[in-house]
Amino acid sequence: MKIACIGSGNMGTALMKGAAGIIGGSSIGFTDIDRIKAAEAAKIIGGKVYDSNIEAVGEADFVFLAVKPQVLGAVLQEIAPAVKERTGSSKPAALVSIAAGWTIAKIQETLRGSVWNDNPPVIRIMPNTPALIGQGVIAFSPSPEVSLESAGELEKILAHAGMVDRIEEQYLNGATGLSGSGPAFVYLFIEALADAGVRVGLPRDRALRYAAQTVLGSAAMVKETGRHPGELKDMVASPGGTTIAGIAALENGAFRGTVMNAVNAAFERAKMLE
């Protein structure tokens, strides 16, 4: 199996590092308008640098489109002839897009233009930044043209970057708002916890370590026990104790409603990009 990654930013490189754990770095190649950046990404995993996007599409089984949404249209128009040639062959290349706002139908329509009838296999994925350390959430949705075998292969490849969940495309904007944007919300919460620790007298470095480990451990409790977060919260909140006093302060500040509004705002923005 060969994989090409068009774009060598943090997310594309993170996903390729995970893929290298399955198929080996020598089976992966990068392209980028900045060839130095592509070479640096390739060096990390022992991969190669393709001479062009056309070459990448011509050789790879999976072609990751890891470019900014505003650049994707031009990339699709560039590679359309190569994609068309592969789609008409016995082994079409599957395109894997991480670009928010680009639906499968929009990607296929841009590739087809007005003279091409067959739809190429396209898979949309929504990873998040913890994939950089193998702890990401990766939602993915394949088009009907993607074979069950190819979808299964991709799922195994992505699993090295984190939790993988196959969903219908209609849910991807929701995944964008929750798991795609969610790390930024969690980082903000960790920062606030650390600032609060400093406010009550803890040294800055210790407050940050306590805050990060508290969030990490609490998340692990939810995953490993299978208990509802509300139940775990009640285990900590003793009658008349310190925790319930803090929870009351959060509720007075509309904490849960604010978090819900943040996810909804990210979701609505994702819809606007389509």
Beta strands, then each sheet from edge to edge (+ up, - down):
strand 1: 3-6
strand 2: 28-31
strand 3: 48-49
strand 4: 62-65
strand 5: 94-97
strand 6: 122-126
strand 7: 136-142
strand 8: 162-166
sheet 1: 3+ 2+ 1+ 4+ 5+ 6+ 7- 8-
end
